[in-house]
């Protein structure tokens, strides 16, 4: 199973590190990462493999929300199937 993690907010040191650390702590494999800095805004999208995750997707989403709140950014976690359905033209 795969999921998509998006992060958007004001750029600061450590955003990528903290998000990837939370993934590693929960045995979530990062498959692909794309990130960009647009003026002072940080934008990142990650494709992750949650097949061997230590926590359910809903709990991962809650943990990422807490992390985002502590960093002052918005982090959203979505199952790949939902992401694909939402973005199908």
N, CA, C and O atoms as a CHARMM CRD file, in Angstrom:
* protein
*
  356
    1    1 UNK  N      0.84200  -1.18600   0.00000 PROA 1      0.00000
    2    1 UNK  CA     0.00000   0.00000   0.00000 PROA 1      0.00000
    3    1 UNK  C      0.87700   1.23600   0.00000 PROA 1      0.00000
    4    1 UNK  O      1.95400   1.26000   0.59600 PROA 1      0.00000
    5    2 UNK  N      0.39400   2.25400  -0.67800 PROA 2      0.00000
    6    2 UNK  CA     1.12300   3.50600  -0.73800 PROA 2      0.00000
    7    2 UNK  C      0.24900   4.63800  -0.23400 PROA 2      0.00000
    8    2 UNK  O     -0.97700   4.53800  -0.19200 PROA 2      0.00000
    9    3 UNK  N      0.92100   5.72300   0.14800 PROA 3      0.00000
   10    3 UNK  CA     0.22700   6.93200   0.57600 PROA 3      0.00000
   11    3 UNK  C      0.98600   8.13400   0.03900 PROA 3      0.00000
   12    3 UNK  O      2.15600   8.04200  -0.33400 PROA 3      0.00000
   13    4 UNK  N      0.29100   9.26300   0.01100 PROA 4      0.00000
   14    4 UNK  CA     0.88400  10.52000  -0.42700 PROA 4      0.00000
   15    4 UNK  C      0.89900  11.45600   0.77800 PROA 4      0.00000
   16    4 UNK  O     -0.11200  11.63600   1.45600 PROA 4      0.00000
   17    5 UNK  N      2.06100  12.04700   1.02900 PROA 5      0.00000
   18    5 UNK  CA     2.20600  13.02700   2.10900 PROA 5      0.00000
   19    5 UNK  C      2.56000  14.35700   1.46700 PROA 5      0.00000
   20    5 UNK  O      3.52100  14.44500   0.70300 PROA 5      0.00000
   21    6 UNK  N      1.78700  15.39500   1.77400 PROA 6      0.00000
   22    6 UNK  CA     2.09500  16.73000   1.27100 PROA 6      0.00000
   23    6 UNK  C      2.39800  17.65400   2.44100 PROA 6      0.00000
   24    6 UNK  O      1.80200  17.54200   3.51200 PROA 6      0.00000
   25    7 UNK  N      3.33200  18.56300   2.21700 PROA 7      0.00000
   26    7 UNK  CA     3.72500  19.53700   3.23100 PROA 7      0.00000
   27    7 UNK  C      3.78500  20.90000   2.55800 PROA 7      0.00000
   28    7 UNK  O      4.44100  21.06400   1.53000 PROA 7      0.00000
   29    8 UNK  N      3.09800  21.87600   3.14000 PROA 8      0.00000
   30    8 UNK  CA     3.11300  23.23200   2.60400 PROA 8      0.00000
   31    8 UNK  C      3.18700  24.21000   3.77200 PROA 8      0.00000
   32    8 UNK  O      2.46900  24.07600   4.76300 PROA 8      0.00000
   33    9 UNK  N      4.07200  25.19400   3.63200 PROA 9      0.00000
   34    9 UNK  CA     4.18100  26.22200   4.65800 PROA 9      0.00000
   35    9 UNK  C      5.41500  27.06800   4.46800 PROA 9      0.00000
   36    9 UNK  O      6.15500  26.90900   3.49700 PROA 9      0.00000
   37   10 UNK  N      5.62600  27.95900   5.39400 PROA 10     0.00000
   38   10 UNK  CA     6.79500  28.83700   5.34900 PROA 10     0.00000
   39   10 UNK  C      8.05800  27.99700   5.50500 PROA 10     0.00000
   40   10 UNK  O      8.13700  27.13300   6.37800 PROA 10     0.00000
   41   11 UNK  N      9.03600  28.25700   4.65600 PROA 11     0.00000
   42   11 UNK  CA    10.27400  27.48700   4.68200 PROA 11     0.00000
   43   11 UNK  C     11.04100  27.73400   5.97800 PROA 11     0.00000
   44   11 UNK  O     11.09200  28.85000   6.49600 PROA 11     0.00000
   45   12 UNK  N     11.63600  26.65100   6.48200 PROA 12     0.00000
   46   12 UNK  CA    12.49600  26.73700   7.66400 PROA 12     0.00000
   47   12 UNK  C     13.41700  25.52300   7.66900 PROA 12     0.00000
   48   12 UNK  O     13.15500  24.54500   6.96800 PROA 12     0.00000
   49   13 UNK  N     14.45200  25.57300   8.42200 PROA 13     0.00000
   50   13 UNK  CA    15.39000  24.46900   8.52200 PROA 13     0.00000
   51   13 UNK  C     14.72800  23.28400   9.21300 PROA 13     0.00000
   52   13 UNK  O     14.07000  23.45300  10.23900 PROA 13     0.00000
   53   14 UNK  N     14.89800  22.07600   8.65400 PROA 14     0.00000
   54   14 UNK  CA    14.50400  20.86100   9.33400 PROA 14     0.00000
   55   14 UNK  C     13.17300  20.25300   8.96700 PROA 14     0.00000
   56   14 UNK  O     12.82700  19.19900   9.50200 PROA 14     0.00000
   57   15 UNK  N     12.40100  20.86600   8.07300 PROA 15     0.00000
   58   15 UNK  CA    11.08200  20.31300   7.74700 PROA 15     0.00000
   59   15 UNK  C     11.23100  18.91000   7.17000 PROA 15     0.00000
   60   15 UNK  O     10.62000  17.96500   7.66800 PROA 15     0.00000
   61   16 UNK  N     12.02900  18.77400   6.13500 PROA 16     0.00000
   62   16 UNK  CA    12.21300  17.47300   5.49300 PROA 16     0.00000
   63   16 UNK  C     12.75400  16.44900   6.48600 PROA 16     0.00000
   64   16 UNK  O     12.30000  15.30600   6.50700 PROA 16     0.00000
   65   17 UNK  N     13.70300  16.84300   7.29100 PROA 17     0.00000
   66   17 UNK  CA    14.30700  15.94900   8.27900 PROA 17     0.00000
   67   17 UNK  C     13.27800  15.42400   9.27600 PROA 17     0.00000
   68   17 UNK  O     13.26400  14.23300   9.58700 PROA 17     0.00000
   69   18 UNK  N     12.43500  16.29300   9.76700 PROA 18     0.00000
   70   18 UNK  CA    11.46100  15.88300  10.78100 PROA 18     0.00000
   71   18 UNK  C     10.36900  14.99300  10.19900 PROA 18     0.00000
   72   18 UNK  O      9.92400  14.05200  10.85600 PROA 18     0.00000
   73   19 UNK  N      9.93200  15.27800   8.97400 PROA 19     0.00000
   74   19 UNK  CA     8.91500  14.44700   8.33500 PROA 19     0.00000
   75   19 UNK  C      9.48600  13.06300   8.03600 PROA 19     0.00000
   76   19 UNK  O      8.83000  12.05200   8.28200 PROA 19     0.00000
   77   20 UNK  N     10.70500  13.01900   7.50600 PROA 20     0.00000
   78   20 UNK  CA    11.30200  11.72300   7.18100 PROA 20     0.00000
   79   20 UNK  C     11.65300  10.93100   8.43500 PROA 20     0.00000
   80   20 UNK  O     11.59900   9.70100   8.41600 PROA 20     0.00000
   81   21 UNK  N     12.00700  11.59800   9.50800 PROA 21     0.00000
   82   21 UNK  CA    12.27600  10.90900  10.77200 PROA 21     0.00000
   83   21 UNK  C     11.01600  10.24100  11.29500 PROA 21     0.00000
   84   21 UNK  O     11.06500   9.09900  11.75200 PROA 21     0.00000
   85   22 UNK  N      9.89500  10.93500  11.23400 PROA 22     0.00000
   86   22 UNK  CA     8.62400  10.34700  11.66900 PROA 22     0.00000
   87   22 UNK  C      8.27600   9.12800  10.81200 PROA 22     0.00000
   88   22 UNK  O      7.76700   8.13000  11.32100 PROA 22     0.00000
   89   23 UNK  N      8.55100   9.21500   9.52400 PROA 23     0.00000
   90   23 UNK  CA     8.32900   8.05900   8.64100 PROA 23     0.00000
   91   23 UNK  C      9.21800   6.89300   9.07500 PROA 23     0.00000
   92   23 UNK  O      8.73600   5.76900   9.22400 PROA 23     0.00000
   93   24 UNK  N     10.49500   7.15000   9.27600 PROA 24     0.00000
   94   24 UNK  CA    11.44100   6.09200   9.64500 PROA 24     0.00000
   95   24 UNK  C     11.06800   5.44700  10.97700 PROA 24     0.00000
   96   24 UNK  O     11.15800   4.22900  11.12400 PROA 24     0.00000
   97   25 UNK  N     10.65600   6.25000  11.93500 PROA 25     0.00000
   98   25 UNK  CA    10.27400   5.71900  13.24700 PROA 25     0.00000
   99   25 UNK  C      9.08500   4.76100  13.15900 PROA 25     0.00000
  100   25 UNK  O      8.89700   3.91100  14.02900 PROA 25     0.00000
  101   26 UNK  N      8.29000   4.90400  12.10600 PROA 26     0.00000
  102   26 UNK  CA     7.09800   4.06500  11.94400 PROA 26     0.00000
  103   26 UNK  C      7.24300   3.05500  10.81300 PROA 26     0.00000
  104   26 UNK  O      6.25200   2.50100  10.33800 PROA 26     0.00000
  105   27 UNK  N      8.47600   2.81800  10.38500 PROA 27     0.00000
  106   27 UNK  CA     8.79500   1.80600   9.36500 PROA 27     0.00000
  107   27 UNK  C      8.08000   2.08700   8.03900 PROA 27     0.00000
  108   27 UNK  O      7.59200   1.17400   7.37200 PROA 27     0.00000
  109   28 UNK  N      8.03300   3.36100   7.67900 PROA 28     0.00000
  110   28 UNK  CA     7.41900   3.79000   6.42900 PROA 28     0.00000
  111   28 UNK  C      8.54100   4.11800   5.45200 PROA 28     0.00000
  112   28 UNK  O      9.39900   4.95500   5.73100 PROA 28     0.00000
  113   29 UNK  N      8.52100   3.44500   4.30200 PROA 29     0.00000
  114   29 UNK  CA     9.56700   3.62500   3.30200 PROA 29     0.00000
  115   29 UNK  C      9.21000   4.77400   2.36400 PROA 29     0.00000
  116   29 UNK  O      8.10800   4.82400   1.81800 PROA 29     0.00000
  117   30 UNK  N     10.15000   5.69200   2.18600 PROA 30     0.00000
  118   30 UNK  CA     9.95000   6.81600   1.27800 PROA 30     0.00000
  119   30 UNK  C     10.37200   6.36800  -0.12100 PROA 30     0.00000
  120   30 UNK  O     11.52200   5.98900  -0.34600 PROA 30     0.00000
  121   31 UNK  N      9.42700   6.41700  -1.05000 PROA 31     0.00000
  122   31 UNK  CA     9.67600   5.96500  -2.41700 PROA 31     0.00000
  123   31 UNK  C     10.16400   7.10800  -3.29700 PROA 31     0.00000
  124   31 UNK  O     11.10200   6.94800  -4.07800 PROA 31     0.00000
  125   32 UNK  N      9.52000   8.25900  -3.16400 PROA 32     0.00000
  126   32 UNK  CA     9.85400   9.38700  -4.02800 PROA 32     0.00000
  127   32 UNK  C      9.52600  10.68900  -3.30900 PROA 32     0.00000
  128   32 UNK  O      8.54600  10.77600  -2.57000 PROA 32     0.00000
  129   33 UNK  N     10.36800  11.70600  -3.53900 PROA 33     0.00000
  130   33 UNK  CA    10.16300  13.01700  -2.93100 PROA 33     0.00000
  131   33 UNK  C     10.37600  14.09400  -3.98400 PROA 33     0.00000
  132   33 UNK  O     11.34100  14.05300  -4.74700 PROA 33     0.00000
  133   34 UNK  N      9.47200  15.04800  -4.01400 PROA 34     0.00000
  134   34 UNK  CA     9.65600  16.24900  -4.83900 PROA 34     0.00000
  135   34 UNK  C      9.39500  17.43900  -3.92000 PROA 34     0.00000
  136   34 UNK  O      8.38000  17.49500  -3.22500 PROA 34     0.00000
  137   35 UNK  N     10.31900  18.37700  -3.93000 PROA 35     0.00000
  138   35 UNK  CA    10.12600  19.55600  -3.09000 PROA 35     0.00000
  139   35 UNK  C     10.58600  20.79200  -3.83500 PROA 35     0.00000
  140   35 UNK  O     11.39800  20.72400  -4.75700 PROA 35     0.00000
  141   36 UNK  N     10.04800  21.91600  -3.41400 PROA 36     0.00000
  142   36 UNK  CA    10.39000  23.17000  -4.04800 PROA 36     0.00000
  143   36 UNK  C     10.24300  24.29400  -3.02900 PROA 36     0.00000
  144   36 UNK  O      9.42800  24.22600  -2.10900 PROA 36     0.00000
  145   37 UNK  N     11.04300  25.31000  -3.21900 PROA 37     0.00000
  146   37 UNK  CA    10.91200  26.52800  -2.42300 PROA 37     0.00000
  147   37 UNK  C     10.42000  27.60600  -3.38400 PROA 37     0.00000
  148   37 UNK  O     11.10000  27.93100  -4.35800 PROA 37     0.00000
  149   38 UNK  N      9.26500  28.15000  -3.11600 PROA 38     0.00000
  150   38 UNK  CA     8.68300  29.20300  -3.94000 PROA 38     0.00000
  151   38 UNK  C      8.67400  30.47600  -3.11400 PROA 38     0.00000
  152   38 UNK  O      7.84000  30.65200  -2.22600 PROA 38     0.00000
  153   39 UNK  N      9.62100  31.36900  -3.42000 PROA 39     0.00000
  154   39 UNK  CA     9.88800  32.54100  -2.59500 PROA 39     0.00000
  155   39 UNK  C     10.19800  32.04200  -1.18600 PROA 39     0.00000
  156   39 UNK  O     11.25000  31.43400  -0.98800 PROA 39     0.00000
  157   40 UNK  N      9.34600  32.26800  -0.21500 PROA 40     0.00000
  158   40 UNK  CA     9.61500  31.78800   1.14700 PROA 40     0.00000
  159   40 UNK  C      8.72900  30.60700   1.52700 PROA 40     0.00000
  160   40 UNK  O      8.68100  30.22100   2.69500 PROA 40     0.00000
  161   41 UNK  N      8.02900  30.03200   0.55400 PROA 41     0.00000
  162   41 UNK  CA     7.11500  28.93200   0.83000 PROA 41     0.00000
  163   41 UNK  C      7.74500  27.59200   0.45900 PROA 41     0.00000
  164   41 UNK  O      8.33200  27.44100  -0.61200 PROA 41     0.00000
  165   42 UNK  N      7.61200  26.62500   1.36300 PROA 42     0.00000
  166   42 UNK  CA     8.10900  25.27000   1.16800 PROA 42     0.00000
  167   42 UNK  C      6.94700  24.41100   0.69800 PROA 42     0.00000
  168   42 UNK  O      5.86600  24.44600   1.28600 PROA 42     0.00000
  169   43 UNK  N      7.16600  23.63800  -0.36300 PROA 43     0.00000
  170   43 UNK  CA     6.13900  22.72300  -0.86200 PROA 43     0.00000
  171   43 UNK  C      6.80300  21.37500  -1.13500 PROA 43     0.00000
  172   43 UNK  O      7.83100  21.30900  -1.80900 PROA 43     0.00000
  173   44 UNK  N      6.20800  20.29600  -0.60500 PROA 44     0.00000
  174   44 UNK  CA     6.77900  18.97100  -0.79600 PROA 44     0.00000
  175   44 UNK  C      5.65300  17.95700  -0.96500 PROA 44     0.00000
  176   44 UNK  O      4.60100  18.05300  -0.33300 PROA 44     0.00000
  177   45 UNK  N      5.90500  16.99100  -1.83000 PROA 45     0.00000
  178   45 UNK  CA     5.00300  15.85100  -1.97200 PROA 45     0.00000
  179   45 UNK  C      5.87100  14.59500  -1.92400 PROA 45     0.00000
  180   45 UNK  O      6.90900  14.51300  -2.58200 PROA 45     0.00000
  181   46 UNK  N      5.42600  13.62700  -1.13800 PROA 46     0.00000
  182   46 UNK  CA     6.16100  12.37600  -0.96700 PROA 46     0.00000
  183   46 UNK  C      5.23300  11.20300  -1.27100 PROA 46     0.00000
  184   46 UNK  O      4.07000  11.19500  -0.86900 PROA 46     0.00000
  185   47 UNK  N      5.76200  10.22300  -1.97900 PROA 47     0.00000
  186   47 UNK  CA     5.07300   8.94500  -2.14400 PROA 47     0.00000
  187   47 UNK  C      5.75500   7.99600  -1.17800 PROA 47     0.00000
  188   47 UNK  O      6.97700   7.84700  -1.21000 PROA 47     0.00000
  189   48 UNK  N      4.97600   7.35300  -0.31700 PROA 48     0.00000
  190   48 UNK  CA     5.54300   6.45500   0.68500 PROA 48     0.00000
  191   48 UNK  C      4.86300   5.09900   0.63800 PROA 48     0.00000
  192   48 UNK  O      3.70600   4.97800   0.23600 PROA 48     0.00000
  193   49 UNK  N      5.60500   4.08200   1.05600 PROA 49     0.00000
  194   49 UNK  CA     5.06200   2.72300   1.15500 PROA 49     0.00000
  195   49 UNK  C      4.71100   2.47700   2.61500 PROA 49     0.00000
  196   49 UNK  O      5.58000   2.49000   3.48700 PROA 49     0.00000
  197   50 UNK  N      3.41600   2.25000   2.87100 PROA 50     0.00000
  198   50 UNK  CA     2.95300   2.05600   4.25100 PROA 50     0.00000
  199   50 UNK  C      2.63500   0.58900   4.54600 PROA 50     0.00000
  200   50 UNK  O      2.01700   0.27300   5.56200 PROA 50     0.00000
  201   51 UNK  N      3.06200  -0.30300   3.64800 PROA 51     0.00000
  202   51 UNK  CA     2.76000  -1.73600   3.80700 PROA 51     0.00000
  203   51 UNK  C      3.25000  -2.29800   5.13200 PROA 51     0.00000
  204   51 UNK  O      2.56200  -3.11500   5.74400 PROA 51     0.00000
  205   52 UNK  N      4.42500  -1.87800   5.58700 PROA 52     0.00000
  206   52 UNK  CA     5.01100  -2.40000   6.82300 PROA 52     0.00000
  207   52 UNK  C      4.96100  -1.39700   7.96900 PROA 52     0.00000
  208   52 UNK  O      5.71000  -1.51400   8.93900 PROA 52     0.00000
  209   53 UNK  N      4.07400  -0.41000   7.85000 PROA 53     0.00000
  210   53 UNK  CA     3.98500   0.64000   8.86500 PROA 53     0.00000
  211   53 UNK  C      3.60900   0.06800  10.22500 PROA 53     0.00000
  212   53 UNK  O      2.82100  -0.87300  10.32100 PROA 53     0.00000
  213   54 UNK  N      4.17900   0.64500  11.26700 PROA 54     0.00000
  214   54 UNK  CA     3.88000   0.23900  12.64000 PROA 54     0.00000
  215   54 UNK  C      2.54600   0.79500  13.12900 PROA 54     0.00000
  216   54 UNK  O      1.99900   0.31100  14.12000 PROA 54     0.00000
  217   55 UNK  N      2.01600   1.81500  12.43900 PROA 55     0.00000
  218   55 UNK  CA     0.76100   2.42600  12.87100 PROA 55     0.00000
  219   55 UNK  C     -0.21300   2.50400  11.69700 PROA 55     0.00000
  220   55 UNK  O      0.21100   2.55500  10.54300 PROA 55     0.00000
  221   56 UNK  N     -1.52600   2.51300  11.98800 PROA 56     0.00000
  222   56 UNK  CA    -2.52400   2.65000  10.92800 PROA 56     0.00000
  223   56 UNK  C     -2.43700   4.02900  10.25600 PROA 56     0.00000
  224   56 UNK  O     -1.90900   4.98000  10.83300 PROA 56     0.00000
  225   57 UNK  N     -2.95400   4.11700   9.05200 PROA 57     0.00000
  226   57 UNK  CA    -2.90300   5.36600   8.28400 PROA 57     0.00000
  227   57 UNK  C     -3.53300   6.52900   9.04300 PROA 57     0.00000
  228   57 UNK  O     -3.00000   7.63800   9.01500 PROA 57     0.00000
  229   58 UNK  N     -4.65100   6.30000   9.71500 PROA 58     0.00000
  230   58 UNK  CA    -5.32100   7.37500  10.46500 PROA 58     0.00000
  231   58 UNK  C     -4.41800   7.91500  11.57500 PROA 58     0.00000
  232   58 UNK  O     -4.37600   9.12300  11.81100 PROA 58     0.00000
  233   59 UNK  N     -3.69900   7.02500  12.25200 PROA 59     0.00000
  234   59 UNK  CA    -2.78500   7.46500  13.31300 PROA 59     0.00000
  235   59 UNK  C     -1.59200   8.21800  12.72800 PROA 59     0.00000
  236   59 UNK  O     -1.12400   9.20200  13.30200 PROA 59     0.00000
  237   60 UNK  N     -1.10200   7.73900  11.56900 PROA 60     0.00000
  238   60 UNK  CA    -0.01000   8.45100  10.90200 PROA 60     0.00000
  239   60 UNK  C     -0.45200   9.86100  10.55200 PROA 60     0.00000
  240   60 UNK  O      0.29300  10.82100  10.74900 PROA 60     0.00000
  241   61 UNK  N     -1.65400   9.98100  10.03700 PROA 61     0.00000
  242   61 UNK  CA    -2.18700  11.30200   9.69400 PROA 61     0.00000
  243   61 UNK  C     -2.25000  12.20500  10.91800 PROA 61     0.00000
  244   61 UNK  O     -1.87900  13.37600  10.84400 PROA 61     0.00000
  245   62 UNK  N     -2.71700  11.67000  12.04400 PROA 62     0.00000
  246   62 UNK  CA    -2.77000  12.45000  13.29000 PROA 62     0.00000
  247   62 UNK  C     -1.37600  12.88700  13.72900 PROA 62     0.00000
  248   62 UNK  O     -1.17500  14.03600  14.12200 PROA 62     0.00000
  249   63 UNK  N     -0.41100  11.96200  13.65900 PROA 63     0.00000
  250   63 UNK  CA     0.96200  12.28700  14.06000 PROA 63     0.00000
  251   63 UNK  C      1.56800  13.35200  13.15100 PROA 63     0.00000
  252   63 UNK  O      2.26200  14.25400  13.61900 PROA 63     0.00000
  253   64 UNK  N      1.30400  13.24500  11.85300 PROA 64     0.00000
  254   64 UNK  CA     1.81700  14.24600  10.90800 PROA 64     0.00000
  255   64 UNK  C      1.14900  15.60200  11.14600 PROA 64     0.00000
  256   64 UNK  O      1.79700  16.64100  11.02900 PROA 64     0.00000
  257   65 UNK  N     -0.14300  15.59300  11.47900 PROA 65     0.00000
  258   65 UNK  CA    -0.82800  16.85500  11.80500 PROA 65     0.00000
  259   65 UNK  C     -0.19800  17.51500  13.01900 PROA 65     0.00000
  260   65 UNK  O      0.00800  18.72900  13.02600 PROA 65     0.00000
  261   66 UNK  N      0.11000  16.73200  14.04500 PROA 66     0.00000
  262   66 UNK  CA     0.76000  17.27500  15.24200 PROA 66     0.00000
  263   66 UNK  C      2.12100  17.85100  14.90000 PROA 66     0.00000
  264   66 UNK  O      2.48400  18.93300  15.36200 PROA 66     0.00000
  265   67 UNK  N      2.87300  17.11600  14.08400 PROA 67     0.00000
  266   67 UNK  CA     4.18900  17.59900  13.65900 PROA 67     0.00000
  267   67 UNK  C      4.04300  18.89600  12.88300 PROA 67     0.00000
  268   67 UNK  O      4.78100  19.85300  13.11800 PROA 67     0.00000
  269   68 UNK  N      3.08900  18.92900  11.95800 PROA 68     0.00000
  270   68 UNK  CA     2.86500  20.14200  11.18300 PROA 68     0.00000
  271   68 UNK  C      2.51900  21.33100  12.06200 PROA 68     0.00000
  272   68 UNK  O      3.01100  22.43800  11.84000 PROA 68     0.00000
  273   69 UNK  N      1.67300  21.10400  13.06000 PROA 69     0.00000
  274   69 UNK  CA     1.31900  22.18000  13.99700 PROA 69     0.00000
  275   69 UNK  C      2.54700  22.70100  14.72500 PROA 69     0.00000
  276   69 UNK  O      2.69600  23.90800  14.91500 PROA 69     0.00000
  277   70 UNK  N      3.42900  21.79200  15.13300 PROA 70     0.00000
  278   70 UNK  CA     4.63100  22.21200  15.86300 PROA 70     0.00000
  279   70 UNK  C      5.60400  22.98100  14.96900 PROA 70     0.00000
  280   70 UNK  O      6.37600  23.80800  15.45300 PROA 70     0.00000
  281   71 UNK  N      5.56300  22.70300  13.65800 PROA 71     0.00000
  282   71 UNK  CA     6.46400  23.38200  12.71900 PROA 71     0.00000
  283   71 UNK  C      5.82300  24.60400  12.06700 PROA 71     0.00000
  284   71 UNK  O      6.51300  25.40000  11.43000 PROA 71     0.00000
  285   72 UNK  N      4.52400  24.75500  12.21900 PROA 72     0.00000
  286   72 UNK  CA     3.82500  25.86500  11.57500 PROA 72     0.00000
  287   72 UNK  C      3.57800  25.62900  10.08900 PROA 72     0.00000
  288   72 UNK  O      3.49500  26.57800   9.30800 PROA 72     0.00000
  289   73 UNK  N      3.46000  24.34400   9.69900 PROA 73     0.00000
  290   73 UNK  CA     3.16200  23.99000   8.31000 PROA 73     0.00000
  291   73 UNK  C      1.95000  23.07300   8.29200 PROA 73     0.00000
  292   73 UNK  O      1.53700  22.56800   9.33600 PROA 73     0.00000
  293   74 UNK  N      1.38000  22.85700   7.12100 PROA 74     0.00000
  294   74 UNK  CA     0.26600  21.93400   6.95700 PROA 74     0.00000
  295   74 UNK  C      0.79700  20.64500   6.34600 PROA 74     0.00000
  296   74 UNK  O      1.42000  20.66800   5.28500 PROA 74     0.00000
  297   75 UNK  N      0.55300  19.52100   7.01400 PROA 75     0.00000
  298   75 UNK  CA     0.95400  18.21200   6.50700 PROA 75     0.00000
  299   75 UNK  C     -0.31700  17.38800   6.33100 PROA 75     0.00000
  300   75 UNK  O     -1.12900  17.26000   7.24700 PROA 75     0.00000
  301   76 UNK  N     -0.46800  16.83400   5.12700 PROA 76     0.00000
  302   76 UNK  CA    -1.64900  16.04100   4.82200 PROA 76     0.00000
  303   76 UNK  C     -1.21200  14.66100   4.35300 PROA 76     0.00000
  304   76 UNK  O     -0.31000  14.53900   3.52400 PROA 76     0.00000
  305   77 UNK  N     -1.85100  13.61800   4.88400 PROA 77     0.00000
  306   77 UNK  CA    -1.55900  12.23400   4.50300 PROA 77     0.00000
  307   77 UNK  C     -2.81500  11.65000   3.87000 PROA 77     0.00000
  308   77 UNK  O     -3.90900  11.75800   4.42300 PROA 77     0.00000
  309   78 UNK  N     -2.64400  11.02600   2.69800 PROA 78     0.00000
  310   78 UNK  CA    -3.78000  10.47000   1.98300 PROA 78     0.00000
  311   78 UNK  C     -3.38700   9.13900   1.34300 PROA 78     0.00000
  312   78 UNK  O     -2.31100   9.01800   0.75600 PROA 78     0.00000
  313   79 UNK  N     -4.26200   8.14800   1.45900 PROA 79     0.00000
  314   79 UNK  CA    -4.02000   6.86500   0.80500 PROA 79     0.00000
  315   79 UNK  C     -3.91800   7.09200  -0.70000 PROA 79     0.00000
  316   79 UNK  O     -4.64200   7.92300  -1.25000 PROA 79     0.00000
  317   80 UNK  N     -3.04100   6.37400  -1.36000 PROA 80     0.00000
  318   80 UNK  CA    -2.80600   6.54700  -2.80400 PROA 80     0.00000
  319   80 UNK  C     -4.08700   6.41100  -3.62100 PROA 80     0.00000
  320   80 UNK  O     -4.28300   7.16200  -4.57700 PROA 80     0.00000
  321   81 UNK  N     -4.95600   5.47600  -3.26900 PROA 81     0.00000
  322   81 UNK  CA    -6.19100   5.27300  -4.03200 PROA 81     0.00000
  323   81 UNK  C     -7.09000   6.50700  -3.99000 PROA 81     0.00000
  324   81 UNK  O     -7.68200   6.88200  -5.00200 PROA 81     0.00000
  325   82 UNK  N     -7.19100   7.12900  -2.83200 PROA 82     0.00000
  326   82 UNK  CA    -8.00300   8.34500  -2.70300 PROA 82     0.00000
  327   82 UNK  C     -7.36100   9.47500  -3.48600 PROA 82     0.00000
  328   82 UNK  O     -8.04900  10.22000  -4.18500 PROA 82     0.00000
  329   83 UNK  N     -6.05000   9.60700  -3.37300 PROA 83     0.00000
  330   83 UNK  CA    -5.31800  10.64500  -4.11700 PROA 83     0.00000
  331   83 UNK  C     -5.57100  10.49000  -5.61100 PROA 83     0.00000
  332   83 UNK  O     -5.89900  11.46200  -6.29200 PROA 83     0.00000
  333   84 UNK  N     -5.42100   9.27500  -6.12100 PROA 84     0.00000
  334   84 UNK  CA    -5.61400   9.03100  -7.55500 PROA 84     0.00000
  335   84 UNK  C     -7.05000   9.31000  -7.98400 PROA 84     0.00000
  336   84 UNK  O     -7.27600   9.86600  -9.05900 PROA 84     0.00000
  337   85 UNK  N     -8.01800   8.93300  -7.16300 PROA 85     0.00000
  338   85 UNK  CA    -9.42100   9.19200  -7.50000 PROA 85     0.00000
  339   85 UNK  C     -9.72000  10.68200  -7.55100 PROA 85     0.00000
  340   85 UNK  O    -10.46100  11.13700  -8.42200 PROA 85     0.00000
  341   86 UNK  N     -9.15600  11.43600  -6.63600 PROA 86     0.00000
  342   86 UNK  CA    -9.39300  12.87900  -6.58200 PROA 86     0.00000
  343   86 UNK  C     -8.76200  13.61200  -7.75200 PROA 86     0.00000
  344   86 UNK  O     -9.25700  14.66100  -8.16400 PROA 86     0.00000
  345   87 UNK  N     -7.67300  13.07300  -8.29400 PROA 87     0.00000
  346   87 UNK  CA    -6.91700  13.77900  -9.32400 PROA 87     0.00000
  347   87 UNK  C     -7.05200  13.14100 -10.70900 PROA 87     0.00000
  348   87 UNK  O     -6.24300  13.39800 -11.60000 PROA 87     0.00000
  349   88 UNK  N     -8.05500  12.33000 -10.87500 PROA 88     0.00000
  350   88 UNK  CA    -8.33200  11.72100 -12.18200 PROA 88     0.00000
  351   88 UNK  C     -9.13400  12.72600 -13.01500 PROA 88     0.00000
  352   88 UNK  O    -10.10500  13.31000 -12.53500 PROA 88     0.00000
  353   89 UNK  N     -8.72000  12.91300 -14.24200 PROA 89     0.00000
  354   89 UNK  CA    -9.39500  13.88000 -15.12000 PROA 89     0.00000
  355   89 UNK  C    -10.36100  13.15100 -16.02700 PROA 89     0.00000
  356   89 UNK  O    -11.03300  13.77900 -16.84600 PROA 89     0.00000
